């Protein structure tokens, strides 16, 4: 699948993959900063943003989409960074295509298999419950979400997925139905025997449990060149919660 992709800067290639419910636009500010040293490619994953929709949504197809993107832009020796769903996709890709990766940065996700996170399912249900026949502005969508999604910051994150389907109708850009049908796939683990032995940085939020202490041994088994950086006070959206510390940790790793 040919993905919609934003491009910034010049230099060696870097690819940034957003997480579930995210879009490439979430990473534009950081991509512009990193564009001072790299050519930064920020795609929308399938079923997200401006990329095509599909009933298929699992790590095999997400990985294939990334491979197609690297071939389209003729990318080699890539610095690959991914957050959450994008981070897990990046790990799958590095384990299957290690020759394409120079360095790997994984933001707040492990390989651990888990059941469907009730928060993710609740967010999907809340979004599916929006009645767009009764809205004429994003603020109307916000009002419909507020009861089920009380956190304003989280609602603003979700509202980035609202767009004008035509000149009179708002809708979700996300393919919510396909994501909902395939949500279990997002929480699978990588049943891959290979390793990626290049340099890897895992960045986790001190207030997040997506990378637990007990996950680190498994991660270092698959990625023996890995180090883990914990940013105190940050949650799952580490790069948004503590942008300065995140960029400092990232640059220290990239400059090694």
Long-range contacts (C-beta under 8 A, 24 or more apart in sequence): 1-46, 1-51, 1-52, 1-54, 1-61, 1-64, 1-65, 1-68, 2-52, 2-68, 2-72, 3-43, 3-44, 3-45, 3-46, 3-51, 3-52, 3-65, 3-68, 3-69, 4-43, 4-44, 4-49, 4-50, 4-51, 5-41, 5-42, 5-43, 5-44, 5-69, 5-73, 6-31, 6-41, 6-42, 6-43, 7-39, 7-40, 7-41, 7-42, 8-32, 8-34, 8-35, 8-39, 8-40, 8-42, 9-34, 9-35, 9-36, 9-37, 9-38, 9-39, 9-40, 10-35, 10-38, 10-39, 11-35, 11-37, 11-38, 11-39, 12-37, 12-38, 12-39, 12-77, 12-79, 12-102, 13-38, 13-39, 13-41, 13-73, 13-75, 13-76, 13-77, 13-78, 13-79, 14-38, 14-39, 14-40, 14-41, 14-78, 14-79, 14-80, 14-81, 15-40, 15-41, 15-42, 15-43, 15-66, 15-69, 15-70, 15-75, 15-78, 15-79, 15-80, 15-81, 16-40, 16-41, 16-42, 16-81, 16-82, 16-86, 17-43, 17-45, 17-66, 17-80, 17-81, 17-82, 17-83, 17-85, 17-86, 17-87, 17-89, 17-90, 18-42, 18-44, 18-45, 18-48, 18-82, 18-83, 18-85, 18-86, 19-82, 19-83, 19-84, 19-85, 19-86, 19-87, 19-109, 20-84, 20-85, 20-120, 20-179, 20-186, 21-48, 21-123, 21-157, 21-158, 21-161, 21-174, 22-48, 22-83, 22-84, 22-85, 22-86, 22-157, 23-48, 23-49, 23-160, 23-161, 23-173, 24-49, 25-49, 25-160, 26-157, 26-160, 26-240, 27-239, 29-243, 30-239, 30-243, 30-247, 33-247, 37-254, 38-79, 41-69, 41-73, 41-75, 43-69, 45-85, 45-86, 45-89, 47-174, 47-175, 47-178, 47-179, 48-161, 48-173, 48-174, 48-175, 49-161, 49-173, 50-173, 53-175, 53-178, 54-175, 54-178, 55-178, 55-181, 56-178, 56-182, 57-175, 57-178, 57-179, 57-181, 57-182, 57-185, 58-182, 58-185, 58-188, 59-88, 59-89, 59-92, 59-185, 59-188, 59-190, 62-89, 62-92, 63-89, 63-92, 63-93, 63-96, 66-90, 66-93, 67-93, 67-97, 70-100, 75-100, 76-100, 77-101, 77-102, 78-102, 79-103, 79-104, 79-105, 79-254, 80-104, 80-105, 81-105, 81-106, 81-107, 81-250, 82-106, 82-107, 82-109, 83-107, 83-108, 83-109, 83-237, 83-238, 83-239, 84-108, 84-109, 84-210, 84-236, 85-109, 85-186, 88-186, 88-190, 91-190, 91-196, 91-222, 91-223, 92-190, 92-192, 94-196, 94-198, 94-200, 94-223, 95-190, 95-192, 95-194, 95-195, 95-196, 95-222, 96-192, 96-194, 98-194, 98-196, 98-197, 98-198, 101-196, 101-198, 102-198, 103-198, 103-199, 103-200, 103-201, 103-253, 103-254, 104-196, 104-198, 104-199, 104-200, 104-201, 104-223, 105-200, 105-201, 105-203, 105-250, 105-253, 106-200, 106-201, 106-202, 106-203, 107-203, 107-204, 107-238, 107-239, 108-203, 108-204, 108-205, 108-208, 108-210, 108-211, 108-236, 108-237, 108-238, 109-210, 109-211, 110-210, 110-211, 110-212, 110-215, 110-218, 110-219, 111-189, 111-190, 111-215, 111-218, 111-219, 111-222, 112-189, 112-212, 112-215, 112-218, 113-187, 113-188, 113-189, 114-187, 115-187, 116-183, 116-184, 116-187, 117-187, 120-183, 120-186, 121-183, 122-148, 123-149, 123-154, 123-158, 124-176, 124-179, 124-180, 124-183, 127-158, 127-161, 127-172, 127-174, 127-176, 128-176, 128-177, 128-180, 130-172, 132-169, 132-170, 132-171, 135-170, 136-170, 137-170, 138-162, 138-170, 141-170, 157-237, 190-222, 192-222, 195-221, 195-222, 195-223, 195-224, 196-222, 196-223, 196-225, 197-223, 197-224, 197-225, 198-225, 199-225, 199-253, 199-256, 200-225, 200-226, 200-227, 201-226, 201-227, 201-228, 201-229, 201-249, 201-250, 201-253, 202-226, 202-227, 202-228, 202-229, 203-228, 203-229, 203-231, 203-238, 203-246, 203-249, 203-250, 204-228, 204-229, 204-230, 204-231, 204-238, 205-230, 205-231, 205-233, 205-234, 205-235, 205-236, 205-237, 205-238, 205-241, 205-242, 206-230, 206-231, 206-232, 206-233, 206-234, 207-233, 207-234, 207-235, 208-234, 208-235, 208-236, 208-238, 210-236, 227-253, 229-253
